[in-house]
Amino acid sequence: MSFSVVCTDVSFAWPDGTVVLDGVSTAFGTGRTGLIGANGAGKSTLLRVVAGELAPSSGSVSVAGTTGYLPQSLPLAASRTVADLLGVAEARTALLALERGEATEENFAAIGDDWDVEERAHAELARLGLGHLGLDRTVATLSGGEAVLTGLAALLLARPDVLLLDEPTNNLDLDARARLYAAVDAWPGVLIVVSHDRELLERVDAVTELREGGVRTFGGTLSEYEDVLAVEREAAERAVRAAGSDLRRQQRELEEAQVKLARRARAGRRVQESRSEPRIVMGLRKQAAEVSAGKHKALHEGRLADARERLAEAEDAVREAAEIRVSLPRTRVPDGRTVLTAVFPPPAAPEDADEEPRRTITELVVRGPERIALTGPNGSGKTTLLRAFAGGPAPDGVRVASVGDRVRYLPQRLDVLDDALSVVENVRAVAPSASENEIRAGLARFLLRGGRADRPAGTLSGGERFRAVLASLLLAEPAPHLLLLDEPTNNLDVASVRRLGEALAAYEGALVVVSHDAPFLRTLGLTRWLRLDRADGLTEADPL
């Protein structure tokens, strides 16, 4: 097949010498490709190199045609308008000038062949659920989700040959995500998307994994790729068991050989002491025995070294697949115990007397190990409400009572660690009565062993930092009985999302999670679904 994007031996390093990409060679053809990899693997950097925003330190990138790039964070000047963001302001201004009779060469040049630009702009906005946005509206008045979708609308209007999307579903509510999925499904050309969103990655035609040591591409969706990896992991685990068995056998054979050599040496000494043979014969015999013993020992030690190397290689192959295995019995909450009560003001009466009364929740009571999803559109106040549950300021008219010091809150930015302290010291700060051995044993279950646990939190990779944050939340004293998570999967790689699910499976307390990640929510064993919006307040919702 022909490829529209070809990366040849691409390397990139920041000015301080930090290497992000090292000799990456890959290619992308027509269709939708999901670019995945661990946090810090260089996915966003590679996308920026392909987009031409960054120049590679070495190697080359070839792109057939034009590119359109949607970064994670759009550079938004508050004074800019929606028309500016869409890239239609100049053509639109020229059209308006022509309508006023200003038939200048400059105005005709600004319009070109794009006489229907305003109609197309409104159509793209409407397609993405933004029909309510006027082209003169300022960027400062847009929500984060509206800004992302407007940026996508700009790319759809430009019709580039290659479309590059970096975590496009971050900050999008469920309705907005559905519209983005539809736009991705309909894209006819080359599309490369960096994302942790499983539902989006189930829509791709190929998966490219960027990891230390190279790039791997598989034709199929994320789940199909994971099926292949699962088979490979099973084979790798069998290889570990076989290599371990071989190592033990080689150790036994070396020990047996050493015993035999020791016996021969004793027999030789007895012969020499008895002087039953001429001295020259005994000397030659001793010399031959020593040479033979040396060769024998070298042979078995070589086999033992080879066996150790095979075991190390086999263990390396499965190390990244390690799962968080942790037991958290101290987080258990009895079924009837109340851990959170929140009282809300009654809703306003409907203006239309015939309108059905809203079924708004005026008192929320969370008991025992309930697991609750809090969903709703962008800007409805979910984060504010979650912070109030954690002891922060409550919205007007809302009263909150929770389990006090047994509440743990994970904000979107994962900024709960002291970067200057080691991982061990961070956990000790929230679990002061735990012994050093208990802390290290707990961290090991979160895959933070040995030297990794002694590293300053500020030096951890994205995945390591995430696991350290989880450990500090779940190993804290007193053990959390109410866990509050705000968009926990934002900016996490696929493996970290899986490990978050593993850790939460061991948590036995109450859980309230704000998330737009439907596949992740469905893995949590939720007992209730709530929805918050400005019109109806807090209501019971149907499972996604």
FILUM-163686 format. One record per residue (C-alpha): residue in three letters; x, y, z. Coordinates in pm, whole numbers, padded with zeros to 5 digits, always signed. Layout:
<recs>
ALAXYZ/...
</recs>
This chain:
<recs>
MET+00000+00000+00000/SER+00106+00363-00043/PHE+00174+00565+00271/SER+00085+00931+00320/VAL+00312+00981+00622/VAL+00657+00821+00640/CYS+00891+00870+00937/THR+01247+00752+00878/ASP+01486+00713+01173/VAL+01332+01014+01349/SER+01498+01136+01670/PHE+01407+01434+01883/ALA+01558+01582+02200/TRP+01470+01894+02397/PRO+01732+02170+02435/ASP+01828+02037+02781/GLY+01931+01707+02617/THR+01624+01504+02720/VAL+01570+01244+02445/VAL+01204+01189+02356/LEU+01229+01001+02025/ASP+01524+00784+01927/GLY+01541+00645+01575/VAL+01166+00603+01517/SER+01072+00459+01177/THR+00706+00406+01090/ALA+00445+00489+00826/PHE+00076+00574+00816/GLY-00159+00506+00527/THR-00520+00587+00441/GLY-00762+00515+00724/ARG-00773+00578+01097/THR-00468+00488+01310/GLY-00462+00496+01689/LEU-00118+00598+01820/ILE-00077+00454+02169/GLY+00203+00408+02422/ALA+00297+00471+02783/ASN+00291+00823+02925/GLY+00616+00989+02821/ALA+00674+00758+02524/GLY+00672+01055+02285/LYS+00330+01021+02118/SER+00243+01392+02129/THR+00597+01483+02025/LEU+00580+01254+01721/LEU+00246+01408+01624/ARG+00399+01758+01647/VAL+00695+01647+01435/VAL+00458+01511+01168/ALA+00256+01835+01186/GLY+00573+02036+01128/GLU+00554+02214+01464/LEU+00882+02055+01574/ALA+01188+01974+01363/PRO+01346+01633+01425/SER+01699+01629+01566/SER+01780+01372+01300/GLY+01594+01160+01048/SER+01316+01274+00818/VAL+00937+01299+00788/SER+00758+01289+00455/VAL+00390+01390+00431/ALA+00191+01363+00109/GLY-00039+01666+00110/THR-00155+01908+00377/THR-00188+01841+00751/GLY-00439+01957+01007/TYR-00338+01932+01374/LEU-00558+01951+01686/PRO-00333+01975+01995/GLN-00433+01877+02348/SER-00441+02242+02452/LEU-00553+02489+02188/PRO-00368+02824+02196/LEU-00671+03043+02267/ALA-00648+03422+02288/ALA-00951+03545+02480/SER-01019+03826+02233/ARG-01037+03597+01931/THR-01374+03501+01787/VAL-01523+03172+01675/ALA-01468+03287+01316/ASP-01097+03339+01396/LEU-01073+02992+01546/LEU-01243+02844+01241/GLY-01004+03026+01009/VAL-01286+03196+00818/ALA-01262+03549+00958/GLU-01073+03698+00663/ALA-01299+03546+00394/ARG-01610+03638+00594/THR-01495+03998+00638/ALA-01432+04020+00264/LEU-01779+03883+00188/LEU-01939+04139+00418/ALA-01735+04411+00248/LEU-01858+04299-00097/GLU-02216+04310+00030/ARG-02150+04674+00123/GLY-02032+04738-00234/GLU-01656+04728-00169/ALA-01562+04528-00479/THR-01185+04545-00437/GLU-00919+04311-00569/GLU-00811+04235-00212/ASN-01161+04123-00112/PHE-01194+03893-00415/ALA-00852+03745-00338/ALA-00947+03685+00027/ILE-01259+03494-00079/GLY-01107+03294-00363/ASP-01351+03013-00447/ASP-01491+03002-00095/TRP-01814+03194-00152/ASP-02015+02966+00078/VAL-01765+02978+00365/GLU-02012+03118+00619/GLU-02277+02856+00538/ARG-02017+02577+00560/ALA-01890+02714+00892/HIS-02239+02708+01041/ALA-02297+02358+00900/GLU-01978+02217+01056/LEU-02059+02379+01392/ALA-02411+02235+01382/ARG-02275+01892+01291/LEU-02068+01897+01610/GLY-02357+02020+01826/LEU-02237+02382+01825/GLY-02516+02534+01620/HIS-02583+02778+01904/LEU-02244+02945+01860/GLY-02236+03268+01667/LEU-01930+03337+01453/ASP-01870+03666+01637/ARG-01873+03504+01981/THR-01544+03544+02168/VAL-01329+03247+02260/ALA-01326+03358+02625/THR-01695+03263+02654/LEU-01648+02905+02530/SER-01624+02605+02761/GLY-01324+02373+02726/GLY-01534+02118+02537/GLU-01679+02384+02304/ALA-01327+02510+02224/VAL-01206+02156+02137/LEU-01503+02092+01908/THR-01464+02434+01744/GLY-01100+02350+01677/LEU-01212+02022+01518/ALA-01471+02208+01310/ALA-01189+02432+01181/LEU-00998+02126+01062/LEU-01304+01974+00898/LEU-01358+02301+00714/ALA-00996+02309+00597/ARG-01020+01950+00464/PRO-00651+01857+00511/ASP-00512+01542+00353/VAL-00380+01421+00692/LEU-00571+01487+01015/LEU-00377+01468+01345/LEU-00571+01460+01676/ASP-00404+01464+02018/GLU-00631+01341+02301/PRO-00938+01500+02136/THR-01192+01361+02387/ASN-01034+01517+02696/ASN-01284+01754+02862/LEU-01568+01644+02634/ASP-01898+01531+02785/LEU-02068+01218+02659/ASP-02285+01395+02399/ALA-01985+01584+02262/ARG-01782+01262+02249/ALA-02056+01094+02047/ARG-02041+01377+01792/LEU-01661+01354+01773/TYR-01685+00975+01721/ALA-01925+01034+01432/ALA-01683+01285+01274/VAL-01396+01037+01307/ASP-01607+00758+01155/ALA-01687+00978+00856/TRP-01331+01100+00793/PRO-01235+00982+00441/GLY-00858+01035+00441/VAL-00560+00974+00670/LEU-00625+01022+01040/ILE-00376+00967+01324/VAL-00516+00999+01676/VAL-00335+00988+02009/SER-00588+00882+02270/HIS-00653+00673+02581/ASP-01027+00669+02502/ARG-01115+00305+02444/GLU-01437+00383+02262/LEU-01249+00602+02016/LEU-00973+00342+01974/GLU-01235+00080+01888/ARG-01309+00288+01577/VAL-00960+00279+01425/ASP-00838+00060+01140/ALA-00488+00014+01283/VAL-00301+00055+01611/THR+00058+00180+01628/GLU+00230+00140+01963/LEU+00524+00367+02039/ARG+00751+00222+02304/GLU+01111+00222+02412/GLY+01302+00025+02155/GLY+01080+00081+01855/VAL+00737+00099+01698/ARG+00487-00177+01640/THR+00185-00153+01407/PHE-00112-00388+01402/GLY-00408-00386+01163/GLY-00721-00376+01376/THR-00885-00209+01674/LEU-00744-00171+02025/SER-00926-00476+02163/GLU-00801-00691+01874/TYR-00448-00566+01940/GLU-00485-00649+02309/ASP-00601-01001+02221/VAL-00277-01052+02028/LEU-00076-00912+02319/ALA-00256-01145+02562/VAL-00151-01447+02354/GLU+00206-01317+02344/ARG+00203-01261+02722/GLU+00091-01619+02780/ALA+00375-01741+02560/ALA+00620-01512+02744/GLU+00501-01640+03083/ARG+00551-02000+02963/ALA+00900-01898+02852/VAL+00969-01760+03202/ARG+00860-02087+03360/ALA+01069-02292+03114/ALA+01372-02065+03161/GLY+01337-02086+03539/SER+01319-02466+03524/ASP+01625-02475+03295/LEU+01816-02246+03532/ARG+01741-02473+03829/ARG+01851-02779+03626/GLN+02177-02612+03525/GLN+02243-02517+03888/ARG+02188-02879+03996/GLU+02417-03009+03721/LEU+02690-02762+03819/GLU+02664-02867+04183/GLU+02676-03239+04084/ALA+02978-03175+03857/GLN+03158-02996+04140/VAL+03095-03291+04372/LYS+03235-03534+04110/LEU+03541-03317+04055/ALA+03601-03299+04431/ARG+03585-03680+04454/ARG+03835-03721+04169/ALA+04068-03472+04333/ARG+04057-03666+04661/ALA+04123-03994+04477/GLY+04419-03837+04298/ARG+04566-03715+04628/ARG+04536-04065+04779/VAL+04721-04216+04481/GLN+04993-03955+04510/GLU+05030-04016+04881/SER+05060-04394+04825/ARG+05333-04336+04559/SER+05201-04640+04369/GLU+05295-04476+04037/PRO+05611-04297+03920/ARG+05620-03926+04014/ILE+05627-03810+03650/VAL+05319-04019+03566/MET+05134-03883+03870/GLY+05228-03527+03769/LEU+05094-03574+03418/ARG+04778-03736+03553/LYS+04724-03445+03795/GLN+04781-03189+03520/ALA+04532-03364+03288/ALA+04277-03385+03569/GLU+04308-03012+03643/VAL+04265-02922+03274/SER+03964-03154+03248/ALA+03813-03013+03568/GLY+03860-02657+03440/LYS+03689-02734+03110/HIS+03408-02917+03290/LYS+03351-02628+03528/ALA+03365-02368+03248/LEU+03112-02571+03045/HIS+02858-02587+03329/GLU+02914-02227+03435/GLY+02862-02119+03073/ARG+02538-02315+03056/LEU+02430-02161+03387/ALA+02507-01809+03261/ASP+02310-01877+02942/ALA+02016-02005+03148/ARG+02024-01691+03364/GLU+02030-01471+03053/ARG+01732-01656+02902/LEU+01540-01614+03228/ALA+01619-01240+03243/GLU+01505-01193+02882/ALA+01185-01388+02946/GLU+01113-01185+03259/ASP+01170-00860+03069/ALA+00912-00970+02814/VAL+00638-01002+03077/ARG+00741-00729+03322/GLU+00535-00458+03151/ALA+00227-00678+03174/ALA+00248-00696+03554/GLU-00079-00622+03730/ILE-00148-00430+04048/ARG-00244-00689+04309/VAL-00341-00525+04635/SER-00573-00610+04923/LEU-00734-00318+05110/PRO-00950-00471+05386/ARG-00922-00159+05603/THR-01122+00037+05344/ARG-01427-00188+05395/VAL-01747-00002+05489/PRO-02050-00189+05634/ASP-02356-00185+05410/GLY-02570+00037+05629/ARG-02312+00298+05732/THR-02368+00650+05596/VAL-02050+00804+05453/LEU-02194+01109+05279/THR-02507+01323+05302/ALA-02573+01620+05075/VAL-02887+01834+05084/PHE-02980+02037+04777/PRO-03224+02327+04739/PRO-03561+02227+04588/PRO-03589+02285+04213/ALA-03784+02578+04077/ALA-04140+02497+03976/PRO-04181+02440+03601/GLU-04303+02746+03414/ASP-04554+02537+03220/ALA-04822+02400+03455/ASP-04867+02098+03226/GLU-04498+02014+03229/GLU-04408+01698+03421/PRO-04239+01782+03754/ARG-03865+01722+03759/ARG-03744+01424+03959/THR-03458+01619+04113/ILE-03268+01470+04408/THR-03297+01703+04709/GLU-03106+01475+04947/LEU-02823+01244+04844/VAL-02727+00976+05096/VAL-02434+00744+05022/ARG-02422+00431+05237/GLY-02175+00147+05264/PRO-01961+00046+04966/GLU-02176+00220+04704/ARG-02008+00297+04372/ILE-02156+00602+04204/ALA-02089+00763+03867/LEU-02156+01138+03847/THR-02209+01237+03483/GLY-02343+01542+03305/PRO-02257+01801+03040/ASN-01949+02023+03052/GLY-01996+02321+03280/SER-02273+02168+03491/GLY-02071+02191+03816/LYS-01960+01830+03868/THR-01607+01922+03981/THR-01741+02190+04217/LEU-01979+01938+04374/LEU-01706+01675+04409/ARG-01480+01928+04584/ALA-01767+02009+04821/PHE-01799+01636+04902/ALA-01426+01647+04987/GLY-01476+01935+05231/GLY-01435+02231+04998/PRO-01676+02523+04949/ALA-02027+02405+04863/PRO-02243+02554+04586/ASP-02513+02797+04696/GLY-02784+02624+04899/VAL-02602+02288+04922/ARG-02513+02138+05264/VAL-02266+01848+05284/ALA-02174+01609+05567/SER-01916+01334+05504/VAL-01693+01093+05696/GLY-01434+01361+05777/ASP-01076+01242+05768/ARG-01172+00919+05591/VAL-01233+01100+05262/ARG-00969+01102+04986/TYR-00998+01322+04677/LEU-00810+01276+04349/PRO-00819+01595+04140/GLN-00788+01594+03762/ARG-00424+01706+03772/LEU-00299+01423+03998/ASP-00108+01690+04196/VAL-00123+01525+04538/LEU+00247+01433+04572/ASP+00537+01640+04704/ASP+00782+01628+04413/ALA+01083+01686+04640/LEU+01008+01379+04855/SER+01067+01017+04758/VAL+00774+00786+04693/VAL+00832+00619+05031/GLU+00836+00958+05205/ASN+00515+01065+05031/VAL+00333+00755+05156/ARG+00486+00793+05505/ALA+00341+01146+05517/VAL-00014+01005+05487/ALA+00053+00682+05681/PRO+00280+00796+05969/SER+00231+00489+06187/ALA+00319+00238+05914/SER+00663+00077+05934/GLU+00921+00108+05656/ASN+00865-00256+05562/GLU+00487-00211+05549/ILE+00518+00095+05324/ARG+00761-00079+05089/ALA+00548-00393+05077/GLY+00245-00180+04992/LEU+00431+00008+04720/ALA+00558-00319+04571/ARG+00197-00423+04514/PHE+00160-00103+04312/LEU+00465-00210+04105/LEU+00698+00040+04277/ARG+00983-00179+04400/GLY+01337-00124+04518/GLY+01506+00188+04389/ARG+01189+00319+04225/ALA+01034+00369+04567/ASP+01333+00583+04673/ARG+01323+00818+04375/PRO+01189+01175+04421/ALA+00830+01194+04298/GLY+00928+01471+04058/THR+01155+01233+03863/LEU+00897+00959+03806/SER+00762+00871+03463/GLY+00393+00935+03399/GLY+00293+00576+03472/GLU+00509+00554+03785/ARG+00373+00883+03918/PHE+00019+00767+03861/ARG+00079+00446+04061/ALA+00248+00647+04338/VAL-00059+00873+04357/LEU-00285+00567+04382/ALA-00068+00420+04655/SER-00072+00743+04858/LEU-00452+00754+04836/LEU-00527+00391+04914/LEU-00251+00322+05172/ALA-00329+00637+05372/GLU-00419+00632+05742/PRO-00693+00621+05835/ALA-00792+00409+05538/PRO-01031+00595+05306/HIS-01398+00506+05337/LEU-01504+00753+05068/LEU-01298+00796+04751/LEU-01372+01089+04518/LEU-01219+01078+04168/ASP-01242+01366+03918/GLU-01187+01255+03557/PRO-00919+01004+03668/THR-00850+00868+03318/ASN-00768+01206+03159/ASN-00416+01192+03008/LEU-00356+00834+03128/ASP-00219+00578+02885/VAL-00420+00263+02821/ALA-00210+00050+03060/SER-00254+00304+03343/VAL-00632+00307+03293/ARG-00629-00073+03327/ARG-00419-00050+03644/LEU-00654+00210+03791/GLY-00935-00040+03742/GLU-00727-00311+03914/ALA-00663-00090+04217/LEU-01027+00017+04243/ALA-01135-00347+04227/ALA-00952-00399+04559/TYR-01104-00087+04719/GLU-01395-00181+04949/GLY-01528+00162+05046/ALA-01768+00409+04885/LEU-01671+00560+04551/VAL-01797+00866+04364/VAL-01633+00919+04025/VAL-01679+01200+03775/SER-01595+01076+03428/HIS-01698+01092+03064/ASP-01509+00768+02990/ALA-01797+00523+02944/PRO-01586+00206+02890/PHE-01388+00282+03208/LEU-01705+00348+03409/ARG-01851+00016+03297/THR-01554-00169+03452/LEU-01610-00031+03803/GLY-01913-00235+03913/LEU-02118+00080+03966/THR-02430+00061+04181/ARG-02581+00403+04093/TRP-02562+00652+03808/LEU-02633+01020+03873/ARG-02654+01309+03629/LEU-02598+01677+03705/ASP-02707+01957+03476/ARG-02806+02318+03520/ALA-03170+02271+03420/ASP-03273+01969+03627/GLY-03008+01966+03902/LEU-02903+01624+04031/THR-03111+01331+03903/GLU-03093+00953+03881/ALA-02959+00840+03542/ASP-02961+00526+03331/PRO-02636+00323+03304/LEU-02429+00401+02997/
</recs>
